[in-house]
Amino acid sequence: MPVRDASVGIALILSLLNESGETINQILSRYPKYLMEKHKIEASDEDFEKARDILKKGFDGAVLNEEDGLRFDWSNRWVHIRKSNTEPIVRIIAEAKSKETLDKLVLRAKKTFEELR
């Protein structure tokens, strides 16, 4: 049976709170804090294909997943770069523990597309 993600998420959180007897803040305090940013830039399918090889060489030490665009993973950060299927844009989504690291990930991806122009 299809369900809405938010409803299922709320049910799971409430179940965890009930079973653990803890507050949400107590549970969250055990997890590391990360920052996330989402960006979109104008780019055609051709732009994305031209940038693909450059991007693959530009993120050293990352585990690369190409199932849905390009996702680069490290132990403490990641960046996902994918073209839209409905608009002439590329989405850049990144997550890291510090604003400085996050900015570097996003800037590296954006610069690659800017240099193609």
TAKAWO-V725488 format. One line per field, one symbol per residue. phi: phi as a letter, one per 40 degrees, with the letter a starting at -180 (. if undefined). burial: + if it has 9 or more other ideal C-beta (glycine too) atoms within 8 Angstrom, else -. A space follows every 10 residues. Layout:
phi=???
burial=???
This chain:
phi=.cbcdccccc cccccccccc gccccccccc bccbbbbbbb bcacdcdccc cdccccccbc gccbbbcagb bbbbcbaaab bacccbbcbb cbbbaacbcc cdcccccdcc cdccccc
burial=-------+-- --+--++--- ------+--- ----+---+- +-+---++-+ ++-+++--+- ---+----++ ++-+--++++ ++++----++ +++++++--- ++--++-+++ -++----
